[in-house]
Amino acid sequence: MRRSMITLICLGSAASIAIPATLQPLKVKTGLWQMTATIAWSGLPPQLQGLFPTDQTHNYQSCVKAEDLSSNPWAEGSDDGCAWTVVASTGTDMEVKGTGCHIGQQLGMTAEAHGKIHVVDSQDGTGSFDLTMTGNGQTVRGRASYTGKWVAPTCPAE
């Protein structure tokens, strides 16, 4: 009986470790967000430096819907084209991985992103992403920093 109890406890512990924690959607407002992104590149060969300027700021708007809160909510409007997968998420922090990103495709390169989003409050967020482009015998790395500010409960008509 004692051996059965110990086995049951061990199996229960193993099962609880194997089951990932429930992913929580981010606790931010839906609607129109104003985003600012800055990317710093390293390892750019001279022929790519003009195409990927470092520390250039890019502003865009993102229309966040309820279903976006369980993925990368600020991807829309960024033109990254990544397929996003959530690795871990609480209501205030999300870790995401992006594959098949469009950046570098015109040069025969593939790109991936891995990053974290942090919710400061329901109207403010930040994020940082590591980017890697590979192809043509080269690897280029970038670090993107984002800030987001909620601006309106509705989005302009598309």
Residue frames relative to the residue before (quaternion, step in Angstrom):
aa qw qx qy qz dx dy dz
M 1.0000 0.0000 0.0000 0.0000 0.00 0.00 0.00
R 0.6646 0.5040 -0.3067 0.4585 3.57 0.90 -0.93
R 0.6399 0.5186 -0.3208 0.4675 3.59 1.00 -0.83
S 0.6417 0.5194 -0.3214 0.4639 3.60 0.99 -0.78
M 0.6446 0.5203 -0.3157 0.4628 3.57 1.00 -0.82
I 0.6570 0.4990 -0.3096 0.4727 3.60 0.92 -0.88
T 0.6400 0.5188 -0.3209 0.4672 3.59 0.97 -0.84
L 0.6527 0.5166 -0.3062 0.4619 3.58 0.94 -0.89
I 0.6514 0.5044 -0.3100 0.4745 3.60 0.96 -0.85
C 0.6595 0.5065 -0.3092 0.4614 3.60 0.92 -0.88
L 0.6623 0.4959 -0.3066 0.4705 3.60 0.94 -0.86
G 0.6408 0.5232 -0.3158 0.4646 3.57 1.00 -0.80
S 0.6504 0.5053 -0.3098 0.4750 3.58 1.00 -0.82
A 0.6561 0.5083 -0.3099 0.4639 3.59 0.93 -0.86
A 0.6536 0.5100 -0.3150 0.4620 3.59 0.96 -0.81
S 0.6693 0.4924 -0.3175 0.4569 3.60 0.93 -0.76
I 0.6288 0.5109 -0.3374 0.4794 3.60 1.12 -0.56
A 0.6831 0.5115 -0.2877 0.4347 3.59 0.96 -0.83
I 0.6645 0.4796 -0.3055 0.4849 3.62 1.11 -0.53
P 0.3626 -0.7488 0.5053 0.2291 3.61 -0.56 1.11
A 0.5936 -0.5547 0.4440 0.3780 3.53 -1.23 0.52
T 0.5684 -0.5957 0.4415 0.3566 3.57 -1.10 0.62
L 0.3956 -0.7034 0.5401 0.2389 3.55 -0.95 0.91
Q 0.2187 -0.7822 0.5757 0.0949 3.56 -0.84 1.01
P 0.4536 -0.6606 0.5104 0.3121 3.62 -0.96 0.74
L 0.5645 -0.5939 0.4460 0.3601 3.55 -1.17 0.56
K 0.3670 -0.7378 0.5328 0.1928 3.54 -1.06 0.81
V 0.3648 0.6875 -0.5382 0.3233 3.52 0.32 1.36
K 0.5981 -0.5693 0.4280 0.3676 3.54 -1.27 0.36
T 0.3892 -0.6701 0.5745 0.2634 3.52 -1.18 0.63
G 0.5034 0.6270 -0.4899 0.3369 3.52 -1.26 0.43
L 0.7533 -0.3890 0.2976 0.4389 3.52 -1.26 -0.48
W 0.0822 -0.7828 0.6168 0.0066 3.55 -0.90 1.04
Q 0.2761 -0.7159 0.6166 0.1763 3.55 -1.13 0.75
M 0.1081 -0.8215 0.5599 0.0002 3.57 -0.62 1.19
T 0.0959 -0.7536 0.6475 0.0596 3.53 -1.21 0.68
A 0.0348 -0.8034 0.5937 -0.0289 3.56 -0.77 1.09
T 0.0567 -0.7639 0.6424 0.0255 3.54 -1.10 0.80
I 0.0986 -0.7987 0.5927 0.0315 3.57 -0.84 1.00
A 0.1351 -0.7503 0.6440 0.0644 3.54 -1.01 0.96
W 0.1922 -0.8053 0.5565 0.0702 3.59 -0.69 1.13
S 0.0622 -0.7629 0.6401 0.0659 3.55 -1.22 0.54
G 0.7784 0.3285 -0.2512 0.4722 3.54 -1.14 0.64
L 0.3848 0.7233 -0.4921 0.2944 3.58 1.20 0.39
P 0.3523 -0.7011 0.5669 0.2511 3.60 -0.79 0.91
P 0.6893 -0.5127 0.3097 0.4075 3.61 -1.13 0.59
Q 0.6730 0.5168 -0.3148 0.4253 3.61 0.94 -0.80
L 0.7088 0.4299 -0.2663 0.4917 3.63 1.22 -0.32
Q 0.4840 0.7056 -0.4261 0.2937 3.60 1.19 -0.32
G 0.6618 0.4964 -0.3117 0.4674 3.61 1.03 -0.65
L 0.6739 0.5004 -0.2901 0.4597 3.59 1.14 -0.62
F 0.7835 0.2103 -0.0954 0.5769 3.58 1.15 -0.66
P 0.0771 -0.8247 0.5592 0.0354 3.60 0.38 1.19
T 0.3895 -0.7337 0.5114 0.2199 3.56 -0.95 0.87
D 0.8377 0.1869 -0.1782 0.4813 3.55 -1.18 0.69
Q 0.3986 0.6823 -0.5091 0.3413 3.57 1.11 0.62
T 0.3278 -0.7511 0.5462 0.1737 3.56 -0.90 0.97
H 0.1124 -0.7715 0.6257 0.0254 3.52 -1.02 0.95
N 0.1310 -0.7820 0.6073 0.0504 3.58 -0.75 1.09
Y 0.1204 0.7810 -0.6066 0.0870 3.54 -1.00 0.81
Q 0.3709 -0.6969 0.5601 0.2510 3.54 -1.30 0.27
S 0.1360 -0.7785 0.6107 0.0505 3.53 -1.11 0.78
C 0.2662 -0.7444 0.5940 0.1492 3.54 -0.94 0.97
V 0.1347 -0.8229 0.5512 0.0301 3.57 -0.32 1.28
K 0.1430 -0.7759 0.6129 0.0435 3.54 -0.81 1.13
A 0.7045 -0.4682 0.3165 0.4294 3.60 -1.22 0.38
E 0.6771 0.4989 -0.3035 0.4479 3.61 0.93 -0.84
D 0.5979 0.5781 -0.3563 0.4257 3.62 1.19 -0.44
L 0.5850 0.6194 -0.3669 0.3735 3.60 1.16 -0.48
S 0.6778 0.4353 -0.2892 0.5172 3.59 1.29 -0.14
S 0.6834 0.3511 -0.2708 0.5799 3.58 1.26 0.41
N 0.6786 -0.3812 0.3316 0.5332 3.59 -1.03 -0.68
P 0.2723 -0.8316 0.4546 0.1663 3.61 -0.03 1.23
W 0.7439 0.4069 -0.2255 0.4797 3.58 1.11 -0.52
A 0.3607 0.7480 -0.4854 0.2736 3.59 1.21 0.40
E 0.6191 0.5481 -0.3548 0.4363 3.58 1.00 -0.80
G 0.7798 0.2962 -0.2444 0.4944 3.54 -0.85 1.00
S 0.6237 0.5637 -0.3475 0.4152 3.59 1.19 -0.33
D 0.3257 -0.7748 0.4731 0.2642 3.60 1.27 -0.36
D 0.3891 0.7361 -0.4839 0.2694 3.62 1.14 0.44
G 0.2517 -0.8226 0.4795 0.1736 3.59 1.15 -0.59
C 0.4020 0.7312 -0.4687 0.2899 3.60 1.21 0.28
A 0.3495 -0.6438 0.6258 0.2679 3.52 -1.32 0.45
W 0.1951 -0.8360 0.5084 0.0675 3.58 -0.38 1.26
T 0.0831 -0.7561 0.6486 0.0263 3.52 -1.11 0.87
V 0.3308 -0.7295 0.5625 0.2049 3.57 -0.90 0.92
V 0.2896 -0.7585 0.5664 0.1415 3.55 -0.83 1.09
A 0.7670 -0.1145 0.1200 0.6198 3.56 0.97 -0.94
S 0.0604 0.8133 -0.5761 0.0551 3.56 -1.10 0.64
T 0.0943 -0.7138 0.6912 0.0619 3.48 -1.16 0.87
G 0.7064 -0.4363 0.3105 0.4628 3.60 -1.13 -0.18
T 0.7755 0.3316 -0.1726 0.5087 3.59 1.18 -0.47
D 0.7831 0.2191 -0.1336 0.5665 3.63 1.17 -0.32
M 0.0163 -0.7925 0.6091 -0.0253 3.54 -0.99 0.91
E 0.1752 -0.7430 0.6378 0.1023 3.54 -1.04 0.88
V 0.0156 -0.8184 0.5729 -0.0431 3.57 -0.76 1.07
K 0.1880 -0.7430 0.6304 0.1235 3.51 -1.31 0.46
G 0.1479 -0.7925 0.5889 0.0575 3.55 -0.90 0.97
T 0.0512 -0.7911 0.6094 0.0130 3.57 -0.91 0.94
G 0.7961 0.3026 -0.2219 0.4748 3.55 -1.27 0.41
C 0.2378 0.8040 -0.5124 0.1854 3.57 1.16 0.56
H 0.5417 -0.6688 0.4200 0.2879 3.57 -1.04 0.81
I 0.5600 0.6301 -0.4024 0.3570 3.57 1.05 -0.63
G 0.8095 0.2456 -0.2090 0.4907 3.57 -0.87 0.99
Q 0.4770 0.6937 -0.4394 0.3133 3.62 1.19 -0.25
Q 0.6418 0.5398 -0.3292 0.4340 3.58 1.00 -0.79
L 0.7017 0.4197 -0.2494 0.5189 3.59 1.29 -0.30
G 0.5640 -0.6219 0.3760 0.3922 3.58 1.27 0.21
M 0.5331 0.6132 -0.4080 0.4164 3.58 1.19 0.52
T 0.2972 -0.7049 0.6048 0.2214 3.56 -1.27 0.40
A 0.1466 -0.8073 0.5689 0.0560 3.55 -1.09 0.66
E 0.0703 -0.7605 0.6449 0.0274 3.50 -1.23 0.72
A 0.1542 -0.7699 0.6128 0.0887 3.54 -1.26 0.50
H 0.0316 -0.7570 0.6523 0.0218 3.53 -1.19 0.63
G 0.2118 0.8202 -0.5055 0.1640 3.56 -0.65 1.00
K 0.3645 -0.7018 0.5745 0.2110 3.45 -1.44 0.02
I 0.1972 -0.7436 0.6323 0.0912 3.49 -1.14 0.86
H 0.0801 -0.7916 0.6049 0.0327 3.56 -0.95 0.88
V 0.2760 -0.7449 0.5891 0.1479 3.54 -0.90 1.00
V 0.3012 -0.7484 0.5684 0.1613 3.56 -0.66 1.16
D 0.7184 -0.1989 0.1440 0.6508 3.54 1.06 -0.93
S 0.7533 -0.4285 0.2402 0.4373 3.61 -1.20 0.09
Q 0.7437 0.3766 -0.2125 0.5099 3.59 1.27 -0.28
D 0.7522 0.3176 -0.1816 0.5479 3.60 1.27 -0.03
G 0.0628 0.7998 -0.5945 0.0547 3.54 -1.01 0.83
T 0.1776 -0.7506 0.6254 0.1181 3.53 -1.32 0.39
G 0.0117 -0.7974 0.6028 0.0244 3.53 -1.26 0.26
S 0.0561 -0.7638 0.6394 0.0681 3.52 -1.28 0.40
F 0.0807 -0.8062 0.5854 -0.0280 3.52 -0.94 0.99
D 0.2674 -0.7062 0.6312 0.1773 3.53 -1.15 0.76
L 0.1488 -0.7939 0.5883 0.0371 3.56 -0.82 1.08
T 0.0373 -0.7808 0.6234 0.0188 3.56 -1.07 0.76
M 0.0699 -0.7654 0.6393 0.0209 3.54 -0.85 1.06
T 0.0084 -0.7958 0.6053 -0.0151 3.57 -0.90 0.93
G 0.4266 0.6768 -0.5357 0.2701 3.52 -1.18 0.65
N 0.8202 0.2235 -0.1779 0.4957 3.53 -1.24 0.48
G 0.6719 -0.5195 0.2918 0.4398 3.57 1.06 0.73
Q 0.6718 0.4767 -0.2928 0.4854 3.59 1.23 0.26
T 0.1405 -0.7400 0.6483 0.1110 3.52 -1.31 0.49
V 0.0660 -0.7833 0.6181 -0.0070 3.54 -0.81 1.08
R 0.1447 -0.7993 0.5805 0.0572 3.57 -0.91 0.93
G 0.0544 -0.7905 0.6098 0.0157 3.51 -1.17 0.68
R 0.2063 -0.7347 0.6324 0.1335 3.51 -1.30 0.44
A 0.1121 -0.8025 0.5855 0.0243 3.57 -0.60 1.20
S 0.1170 -0.7665 0.6294 0.0509 3.55 -1.01 0.90
Y 0.1130 -0.8114 0.5734 0.0068 3.54 -0.90 1.01
T 0.0294 -0.7232 0.6849 0.0834 3.50 -1.34 0.47
G 0.0814 -0.8032 0.5894 0.0285 3.53 -1.08 0.72
K 0.0781 -0.7822 0.6180 0.0113 3.53 -1.09 0.81
W 0.4046 -0.6971 0.5414 0.2390 3.54 -0.86 1.06
V 0.1169 -0.8330 0.5390 0.0442 3.59 -0.86 0.93
A 0.8205 -0.0151 0.0328 0.5705 3.62 1.10 -0.53
P 0.5285 -0.6559 0.4363 0.3164 3.60 -1.11 0.61
T 0.7550 0.2658 -0.1766 0.5728 3.59 1.24 -0.31
C 0.3927 -0.7040 0.5461 0.2279 3.53 -1.28 0.45
P 0.5905 -0.5522 0.4311 0.4005 3.58 -1.16 0.47
A 0.5857 -0.5676 0.4339 0.3829 3.59 -1.14 0.56
E 0.3694 -0.7419 0.5187 0.2099 3.53 -0.97 0.88
